Amino acid sequence: MTGIAPTALGLDFGTTNTVVALSGGGDTSQLIAFDGEEATGEIFRSALCFWEEGSGPNDIASEAGPWAIAEYLQSPLDSRFVQSFKTVAASAIFERAQIFGRSFRFEDFGQLFLQKLRDHAGGQLASLPPRIVVGRPVEYAGARPDPALARQRYDLMFAQWGSQLHYVYEPLGAAFSFASRLDRPATLLVADFGGGTTDFSVVRVAEPGSRRRCQPLASSGVGIAGDLFDKRIVDHLVLPLLGKRGLYRSFDKILEIPGGYFNDFADWSRLALMRNKRTLEELRKLQRNAVDPAPIGRMIALIEHEQGFPLYEAVGRTKRALSSGDEAQFVFSGGGVAINAVVSRREFEQWIAEDLRRIEAAMDAALAQAGLEPAAIDRVFLTGGSSLIPAIRALFERRFRPEQIATGGELTSIAHGLALIGNDPNPAEWSV
């Protein structure tokens, strides 16, 4: 920060994007803008790319953020692109991934990612302030998530970032950010729509200048958010072309092709790791025994030709287009697979209808924990990329007046608020 030594750092390590803010005290903070030709301002994509620079297991080069995307696009067949790895933080099933013969645990990915992030900060993070406040979801993504395991992995990931490390619920960070806009007391509901989870916090905001500006009343969350909405599009438009619900021969029986391959393909955090010898051999065996081998052949081609990134970019463009239009064109071509389909907003909303019901149930849980009815909420703050989806907005407009609902800083508000929490005389009060 110009002229002021920062005393606190807020880090929003997101499933899709990561944002860093520094604060030197008070109710302001400054976002880190990354340097270099590939930089995308304050947004650092939560992605890694690996490629070989020699013949040994240690001769593996890597990049992160937008630089990872650039390296992948330069040589997709000779690299491994990993995204959304945050979603496996709480998964006991995930132990390590093999990349070019080398094993990577979650914390290995995380440490490497953080080091590259610092490298691209143009010296702004050469020395870290004493207090580091890291956001964490209220509920982790994945089936049967283990919060204790996630905490253990986060501790290892951030081991080099200092001893004054605090983990704070991400929506609480957003609440601190929004509270800095308010000039009077209010009861606030924050909804944070990330890539892996949707989280809620109910917060009592005191008058400006109060020693304790924000008082958390309740928090809840659910492992549903932007990545799962992407998965619904893949499930309906892509997987039917790759053999989902197809049949194969096993001895004298005709069986349905196991769904695990399709679940992995539709999940960013696992698709990137399907390009390994064992999985490809299993798929080729399935292809030989399939009643219709062509669809499985297309899946193999997409995996071998590293088409995961362009495929999900096409999915993301379609989802964003549906936020502003009644229909969108889904266009993808790669690895011998071509898809050109019109998707209506109504279809998309039908695909995510059950997800929206579970999100609304999580909101109700937060209000119930706080002992409040919707009428007791003064302001509602929506943040995160998926807050722009019309069906999400409509969910809140059914329960609250439009003038109560505020948005803004969809990708940066959490980091800003986390840095402000770091200014508190006792940030451990907010830690979880």
C-alpha positions as CSV (number, residue, x, y, z in Angstrom):
1,M,0.0,0.0,0.0
2,T,1.3,3.4,-1.0
3,G,3.0,5.1,2.0
4,I,1.6,2.8,4.6
5,A,3.0,-0.5,5.8
6,P,0.2,-3.1,5.5
7,T,-0.7,-4.7,8.8
8,A,-3.2,-7.3,7.5
9,L,-3.8,-9.4,4.4
10,G,-7.1,-10.9,3.3
11,L,-7.0,-13.8,1.0
12,D,-10.1,-15.1,-0.8
13,F,-8.9,-18.5,-2.1
14,G,-11.8,-19.4,-4.3
15,T,-12.7,-22.4,-6.3
16,T,-12.5,-20.4,-9.6
17,N,-10.7,-17.2,-8.7
18,T,-8.4,-16.0,-6.0
19,V,-8.2,-12.3,-4.8
20,V,-5.8,-10.7,-2.3
21,A,-6.3,-7.4,-0.4
22,L,-4.0,-5.5,2.0
23,S,-5.0,-3.1,4.7
24,G,-3.1,-0.7,6.9
25,G,-5.8,-0.1,9.3
26,G,-9.2,1.6,9.3
27,D,-12.1,0.6,7.1
28,T,-10.3,0.6,3.7
29,S,-8.2,-2.0,1.9
30,Q,-6.3,-2.2,-1.4
31,L,-6.6,-5.1,-3.8
32,I,-3.5,-6.6,-5.2
33,A,-3.2,-6.0,-9.0
34,F,-1.0,-8.7,-10.6
35,D,1.7,-7.8,-13.1
36,G,2.7,-9.1,-16.5
37,E,1.5,-9.7,-20.0
38,E,-1.1,-12.3,-19.0
39,A,-2.4,-10.5,-15.9
40,T,-6.1,-10.0,-15.5
41,G,-6.1,-7.2,-12.9
42,E,-7.0,-8.2,-9.4
43,I,-8.4,-11.6,-10.4
44,F,-6.0,-14.6,-10.2
45,R,-7.5,-17.7,-11.7
46,S,-7.3,-20.7,-9.2
47,A,-5.6,-22.9,-11.7
48,L,-2.3,-24.7,-12.3
49,C,-0.5,-26.0,-15.4
50,F,2.3,-28.5,-15.5
51,W,4.7,-29.5,-18.2
52,E,7.9,-31.5,-18.5
53,E,11.3,-29.9,-19.0
54,G,13.4,-33.0,-18.6
55,S,13.1,-36.8,-18.2
56,G,13.0,-37.1,-14.4
57,P,10.1,-36.8,-12.0
58,N,11.5,-33.6,-10.6
59,D,11.9,-32.0,-14.1
60,I,8.4,-30.6,-14.0
61,A,7.7,-26.9,-14.6
62,S,4.6,-25.2,-13.5
63,E,2.6,-22.0,-13.7
64,A,-0.6,-20.6,-12.0
65,G,-3.4,-18.2,-12.6
66,P,-3.8,-16.6,-16.0
67,W,-0.2,-17.7,-16.8
68,A,-1.3,-21.3,-16.3
69,I,-4.0,-20.8,-18.9
70,A,-1.5,-19.2,-21.4
71,E,0.9,-22.2,-20.9
72,Y,-1.8,-24.7,-21.5
73,L,-3.1,-22.9,-24.6
74,Q,0.4,-22.8,-26.0
75,S,0.9,-26.6,-25.7
76,P,-2.3,-28.4,-24.6
77,L,-1.2,-31.9,-25.5
78,D,2.1,-31.6,-23.6
79,S,0.7,-30.1,-20.4
80,R,-1.6,-30.9,-17.6
81,F,-4.1,-28.3,-16.6
82,V,-5.6,-28.4,-13.1
83,Q,-8.5,-26.2,-12.0
84,S,-11.0,-26.1,-9.1
85,F,-8.7,-28.1,-6.9
86,K,-10.1,-26.4,-3.8
87,T,-13.2,-28.7,-4.1
88,V,-11.2,-31.7,-2.9
89,A,-9.8,-30.0,0.2
90,A,-12.3,-31.8,2.5
91,S,-12.4,-35.1,0.5
92,A,-10.9,-38.1,2.2
93,I,-11.2,-40.0,-1.1
94,F,-8.6,-37.6,-2.7
95,E,-5.2,-38.4,-1.5
96,R,-2.9,-37.5,-4.3
97,A,-2.8,-36.9,-8.1
98,Q,-0.2,-38.3,-10.4
99,I,1.2,-35.7,-12.9
100,F,4.0,-36.8,-15.1
101,G,5.0,-39.5,-12.7
102,R,5.1,-37.2,-9.6
103,S,2.6,-37.3,-6.8
104,F,0.8,-34.1,-5.7
105,R,-1.3,-33.9,-2.5
106,F,-3.8,-31.0,-2.1
107,E,-1.3,-29.1,0.0
108,D,1.4,-29.5,-2.7
109,F,-1.0,-27.9,-5.2
110,G,-1.8,-25.2,-2.7
111,Q,1.8,-24.3,-1.8
112,L,2.8,-24.2,-5.4
113,F,-0.2,-22.0,-6.3
114,L,0.5,-19.5,-3.5
115,Q,4.1,-19.2,-4.4
116,K,3.3,-18.5,-8.0
117,L,0.6,-16.0,-6.9
118,R,3.3,-14.1,-4.9
119,D,5.7,-14.2,-7.8
120,H,3.2,-12.5,-10.0
121,A,2.4,-9.8,-7.5
122,G,5.3,-7.6,-8.6
123,G,6.9,-7.4,-5.2
124,Q,3.7,-6.4,-3.4
125,L,3.8,-9.7,-1.5
126,A,7.5,-10.0,-1.2
127,S,7.1,-9.5,2.6
128,L,3.8,-10.5,4.2
129,P,2.0,-8.4,6.9
130,P,1.8,-10.0,10.4
131,R,-1.9,-10.9,10.1
132,I,-3.2,-13.2,7.4
133,V,-7.0,-13.8,7.2
134,V,-8.0,-16.6,4.9
135,G,-11.6,-17.2,3.8
136,R,-13.1,-20.6,4.1
137,P,-16.6,-21.9,3.2
138,V,-19.2,-22.5,5.8
139,E,-19.8,-26.0,4.3
140,Y,-17.1,-27.6,2.1
141,A,-17.9,-29.0,-1.3
142,G,-18.1,-32.7,-2.1
143,A,-19.8,-35.8,-0.7
144,R,-19.3,-36.3,3.0
145,P,-16.8,-33.5,3.4
146,D,-14.4,-33.6,6.4
147,P,-13.9,-30.1,7.8
148,A,-11.0,-31.3,10.1
149,L,-9.2,-32.8,7.1
150,A,-9.7,-29.5,5.2
151,R,-8.3,-27.5,8.1
152,Q,-5.3,-29.8,8.3
153,R,-4.6,-29.4,4.5
154,Y,-5.1,-25.6,4.7
155,D,-2.6,-25.4,7.6
156,L,0.0,-27.1,5.5
157,M,-0.9,-25.0,2.4
158,F,-0.4,-21.8,4.3
159,A,2.5,-22.9,6.6
160,Q,4.9,-20.5,5.0
161,W,2.6,-17.5,5.4
162,G,3.3,-16.8,9.1
163,S,2.0,-17.7,12.5
164,Q,-0.9,-15.2,12.8
165,L,-3.2,-17.1,10.5
166,H,-6.9,-16.8,10.9
167,Y,-9.7,-18.7,9.0
168,V,-12.9,-16.8,8.7
169,Y,-16.2,-17.7,7.0
170,E,-16.2,-16.2,3.5
171,P,-19.7,-14.6,3.8
172,L,-18.6,-12.9,7.0
173,G,-15.8,-11.3,5.0
174,A,-18.4,-10.1,2.5
175,A,-20.5,-8.8,5.4
176,F,-17.6,-6.6,6.6
177,S,-17.1,-5.3,3.1
178,F,-20.7,-4.4,2.7
179,A,-20.9,-2.9,6.3
180,S,-18.3,-0.3,5.2
181,R,-21.0,1.1,2.8
182,L,-23.6,1.4,5.6
183,D,-24.1,4.6,7.6
184,R,-26.6,3.2,10.1
185,P,-27.3,0.0,12.0
186,A,-28.8,-2.9,10.1
187,T,-29.5,-6.6,10.2
188,L,-27.8,-8.1,7.2
189,L,-28.1,-11.3,5.3
190,V,-25.1,-12.1,3.1
191,A,-25.3,-14.8,0.3
192,D,-22.0,-15.8,-1.2
193,F,-22.2,-17.8,-4.4
194,G,-18.8,-19.2,-5.1
195,G,-17.6,-21.8,-7.6
196,G,-17.9,-24.8,-5.2
197,T,-20.3,-23.7,-2.4
198,T,-23.1,-21.3,-1.5
199,D,-22.7,-19.8,2.0
200,F,-24.9,-17.5,4.1
201,S,-24.3,-15.3,7.1
202,V,-26.7,-13.3,9.2
203,V,-24.9,-10.3,10.7
204,R,-25.9,-7.5,13.0
205,V,-24.2,-4.3,11.9
206,A,-23.7,-1.6,14.4
207,E,-23.3,2.2,13.9
208,P,-20.1,3.4,12.2
209,G,-17.3,3.9,14.7
210,S,-18.5,1.1,17.0
211,R,-15.7,-1.0,18.4
212,R,-17.4,-4.2,17.2
213,R,-19.1,-3.2,13.9
214,C,-20.3,-6.7,12.9
215,Q,-21.8,-9.3,15.2
216,P,-22.3,-12.7,13.5
217,L,-25.7,-14.3,14.4
218,A,-25.7,-17.4,12.2
219,S,-24.1,-19.1,9.2
220,S,-25.0,-22.0,6.9
221,G,-24.0,-23.3,3.6
222,V,-24.4,-26.0,1.0
223,G,-22.0,-27.6,-1.5
224,I,-23.8,-26.2,-4.6
225,A,-22.6,-23.3,-6.7
226,G,-21.2,-22.3,-10.1
227,D,-19.3,-25.4,-10.8
228,L,-22.4,-27.6,-10.2
229,F,-24.4,-25.4,-12.5
230,D,-21.8,-25.9,-15.2
231,K,-22.0,-29.7,-14.5
232,R,-25.8,-29.6,-15.2
233,I,-25.1,-28.1,-18.7
234,V,-22.4,-30.7,-19.3
235,D,-24.8,-33.5,-18.1
236,H,-27.6,-32.5,-20.5
237,L,-25.6,-31.3,-23.6
238,V,-22.3,-33.2,-23.6
239,L,-22.4,-36.5,-21.7
240,P,-25.2,-38.1,-23.9
241,L,-22.7,-37.8,-26.8
242,L,-20.0,-39.5,-24.7
243,G,-21.9,-42.7,-23.8
244,K,-23.8,-41.8,-20.7
245,R,-26.6,-44.3,-20.2
246,G,-25.0,-46.5,-22.9
247,L,-24.6,-50.2,-22.6
248,Y,-21.6,-52.7,-22.7
249,R,-21.2,-56.4,-22.7
250,S,-19.9,-58.2,-19.6
251,F,-19.6,-62.0,-20.2
252,D,-23.2,-62.9,-21.0
253,K,-24.8,-59.8,-19.6
254,I,-25.6,-56.3,-21.0
255,L,-25.0,-53.7,-18.4
256,E,-25.1,-49.9,-18.2
257,I,-21.7,-48.2,-18.5
258,P,-20.6,-47.2,-15.0
259,G,-21.6,-43.6,-14.1
260,G,-18.4,-42.8,-12.3
261,Y,-16.6,-41.9,-15.5
262,F,-19.3,-39.4,-16.4
263,N,-19.3,-37.9,-12.9
264,D,-15.5,-37.4,-13.1
265,F,-15.8,-35.9,-16.6
266,A,-18.4,-33.4,-15.5
267,D,-16.3,-32.3,-12.5
268,W,-13.5,-29.8,-13.2
269,S,-11.4,-31.0,-10.3
270,R,-11.5,-34.6,-11.5
271,L,-11.6,-34.2,-15.3
272,A,-8.2,-32.7,-15.3
273,L,-6.8,-35.9,-13.7
274,M,-8.5,-38.4,-16.0
275,R,-5.6,-38.3,-18.4
276,N,-3.6,-41.1,-16.9
277,K,-2.7,-44.5,-18.1
278,R,-5.0,-46.5,-15.8
279,T,-8.2,-44.5,-16.6
280,L,-7.5,-44.5,-20.4
281,E,-6.9,-48.2,-20.4
282,E,-10.2,-48.8,-18.6
283,L,-12.1,-46.6,-21.0
284,R,-10.5,-48.4,-24.0
285,K,-11.6,-51.7,-22.6
286,L,-15.1,-50.3,-22.1
287,Q,-15.0,-49.1,-25.7
288,R,-14.2,-52.6,-27.0
289,N,-17.1,-54.1,-25.1
290,A,-19.6,-51.3,-25.7
291,V,-22.8,-51.9,-27.7
292,D,-22.1,-48.6,-29.4
293,P,-18.3,-47.9,-29.1
294,A,-18.3,-44.5,-30.8
295,P,-19.5,-42.3,-27.8
296,I,-16.8,-43.8,-25.5
297,G,-14.3,-43.1,-28.3
298,R,-15.3,-39.5,-28.2
299,M,-14.7,-39.3,-24.5
300,I,-11.3,-40.8,-24.9
301,A,-10.5,-38.3,-27.6
302,L,-11.5,-35.4,-25.5
303,I,-9.4,-36.6,-22.6
304,E,-6.3,-37.4,-24.7
305,H,-6.5,-34.1,-26.5
306,E,-6.9,-32.1,-23.3
307,Q,-10.2,-30.5,-24.3
308,G,-11.4,-30.0,-20.7
309,F,-10.5,-26.3,-20.6
310,P,-12.0,-25.2,-23.9
311,L,-15.1,-27.4,-23.2
312,Y,-15.7,-25.7,-19.8
313,E,-15.0,-22.3,-21.3
314,A,-17.8,-22.9,-23.7
315,V,-20.1,-24.0,-20.8
316,G,-19.2,-20.8,-18.9
317,R,-19.9,-18.6,-21.9
318,T,-23.3,-20.2,-22.3
319,K,-24.2,-19.8,-18.6
320,R,-23.2,-16.2,-18.6
321,A,-25.2,-15.5,-21.8
322,L,-28.2,-17.0,-20.1
323,S,-27.9,-14.4,-17.4
324,S,-28.7,-11.6,-19.9
325,G,-30.7,-13.4,-22.6
326,D,-33.6,-15.8,-22.8
327,E,-31.5,-18.2,-24.8
328,A,-27.9,-18.9,-25.7
329,Q,-25.9,-20.8,-28.3
330,F,-23.7,-23.6,-26.9
331,V,-20.8,-24.1,-29.4
332,F,-17.9,-26.4,-28.9
333,S,-15.6,-28.2,-31.3
334,G,-12.5,-30.2,-30.3
335,G,-11.1,-33.7,-30.1
336,G,-13.4,-34.9,-32.8
337,V,-16.5,-33.7,-31.0
338,A,-18.7,-30.9,-32.3
339,I,-21.7,-29.5,-30.5
340,N,-23.9,-26.7,-31.6
341,A,-27.1,-26.3,-29.6
342,V,-29.5,-23.6,-28.5
343,V,-30.2,-23.6,-24.8
344,S,-33.1,-21.6,-23.3
345,R,-33.0,-20.0,-19.9
346,R,-36.1,-21.9,-19.1
347,E,-34.3,-25.2,-19.8
348,F,-31.3,-24.2,-17.7
349,E,-33.5,-23.2,-14.8
350,Q,-35.2,-26.6,-15.0
351,W,-31.8,-28.3,-14.8
352,I,-30.8,-26.4,-11.7
353,A,-34.3,-26.3,-10.0
354,E,-33.4,-28.9,-7.3
355,D,-30.1,-27.1,-6.7
356,L,-32.0,-23.8,-6.1
357,R,-34.3,-25.5,-3.7
358,R,-31.3,-26.7,-1.6
359,I,-29.8,-23.2,-1.7
360,E,-33.0,-21.8,-0.4
361,A,-33.1,-24.4,2.3
362,A,-29.6,-23.3,3.4
363,M,-30.8,-19.7,3.5
364,D,-33.8,-20.7,5.7
365,A,-31.4,-22.6,8.0
366,A,-29.3,-19.5,8.5
367,L,-32.4,-17.4,9.3
368,A,-33.7,-20.1,11.7
369,Q,-30.4,-20.3,13.5
370,A,-30.5,-16.5,14.0
371,G,-34.1,-16.8,15.2
372,L,-35.3,-14.3,12.5
373,E,-38.0,-14.1,10.0
374,P,-37.2,-12.6,6.5
375,A,-39.2,-9.4,7.6
376,A,-36.5,-8.8,10.3
377,I,-33.7,-8.5,7.7
378,D,-32.9,-4.9,6.7
379,R,-30.5,-5.5,3.8
380,V,-29.5,-8.5,1.7
381,F,-26.1,-8.6,0.0
382,L,-25.5,-11.0,-2.9
383,T,-21.9,-11.6,-4.0
384,G,-20.1,-14.1,-6.1
385,G,-20.4,-14.8,-9.9
386,S,-23.5,-16.9,-9.7
387,S,-25.4,-14.2,-7.9
388,L,-25.9,-12.7,-11.4
389,I,-28.1,-15.7,-12.5
390,P,-31.7,-14.4,-12.8
391,A,-33.1,-17.5,-11.1
392,I,-30.9,-16.8,-8.1
393,R,-31.9,-13.2,-8.0
394,A,-35.6,-14.2,-8.3
395,L,-35.2,-16.5,-5.3
396,F,-34.4,-13.5,-3.1
397,E,-37.0,-11.2,-4.7
398,R,-39.7,-13.7,-3.7
399,R,-38.6,-13.2,0.0
400,F,-37.4,-9.7,0.2
401,R,-38.2,-6.3,-1.4
402,P,-36.1,-5.4,-4.4
403,E,-34.8,-2.2,-2.7
404,Q,-33.4,-4.3,0.2
405,I,-31.2,-6.3,-2.2
406,A,-27.7,-5.1,-3.1
407,T,-24.9,-6.5,-5.2
408,G,-21.5,-5.4,-6.3
409,G,-17.9,-6.5,-6.1
410,E,-19.0,-10.0,-7.0
411,L,-15.4,-11.3,-7.2
412,T,-13.6,-8.9,-4.8
413,S,-15.8,-8.1,-1.8
414,I,-14.7,-11.1,0.3
415,A,-11.0,-10.3,0.1
416,H,-11.7,-6.7,1.0
417,G,-13.7,-7.7,4.0
418,L,-11.2,-10.3,5.2
419,A,-8.5,-7.6,5.2
420,L,-10.7,-5.4,7.3
421,I,-11.2,-8.2,9.8
422,G,-7.4,-8.3,10.0
423,N,-7.6,-4.8,11.4
424,D,-9.6,-5.8,14.4
425,P,-7.7,-5.7,17.7
426,N,-8.6,-9.4,18.2
427,P,-9.2,-11.1,14.8
428,A,-9.3,-14.4,16.5
429,E,-12.8,-13.5,17.6
430,W,-13.9,-14.2,14.0
431,S,-11.9,-17.3,13.4
432,V,-13.5,-20.7,12.9
